[in-house]
Amino acid sequence: MKVIVIPVTPFEQNCSILCCEETGRAAVVDPGGEIDRIIAEAQKAGVEIEKILITHAHVDHAGGAGALAERLNVPIEGPHKEDRFWIDGLPDQSEAYGFAERARTFTPERWLEQGDTVRFGNVELEVLHCPGHTPGHVVFYHPGERLAMVGDVLFSGSIGRTDFPRSDHAALIRSIREKLWPLGDDVQFIAGHGPVSTFGEERQTNPFVGDAV
């Protein structure tokens, strides 16, 4: 699986194109905006986007999902249904944060639950429900690649904010320690913002959720 990371929106959110190298099919994770750039990168890579995957419904992650789905006529899968209220509020979110284009609401083709899987091409990803940053946040994990797309649950040297409506700091810590750490220290993760890291590195050095805390 090839991964193309495209920082989008004024928040430099890491939108990712996941590419099945066997079939040339792809999924876009968290298209927060700048959909023309996303489409251009997929064309440059020679892949066809077949679905959109959403970790959570904050505007910098989901603000472009409705427009991209309509443009390409592809389904949206995720997040968990507990983030429906964030999807309903996407237009207001985009205005509040000064986005150039007003985000549109959408209804996912499929809400995701803990233990679900999602597929594109010949690639299958496991779904982990990891509430805390938002109540419906999910993480996408590829066991073979030892790679996780963690959205805003965990960052290199930090963790997701929990000062939003229905955020829960204790739930976030449980999500990281009980659902992410057991996957293995060698697992590399792409966060919603910032550089790539590994769970092992964060367990050693993260001041918010490392083993020494």
Secondary structure, 3 states (H helix, E strand, C coil): CEEEEEEECCCCEEEEEEECCCCCEEEEECCCCCHHHHHHHHHHHCCEEEEEECCCCCHHHHCCHHHHHHHHCCCEECCCHHHHHHHHCHHHHHHHCCCCCCCCCCCCCECCCCCCEEEECCEEEEEEECCCCCCCCEEEEECCCCEEEEECCEECCEECCCCCCCCCHHHHHHHHHHHHHHHCCCCEEEECCCCCEEHHHHHHHCCCCCCCC
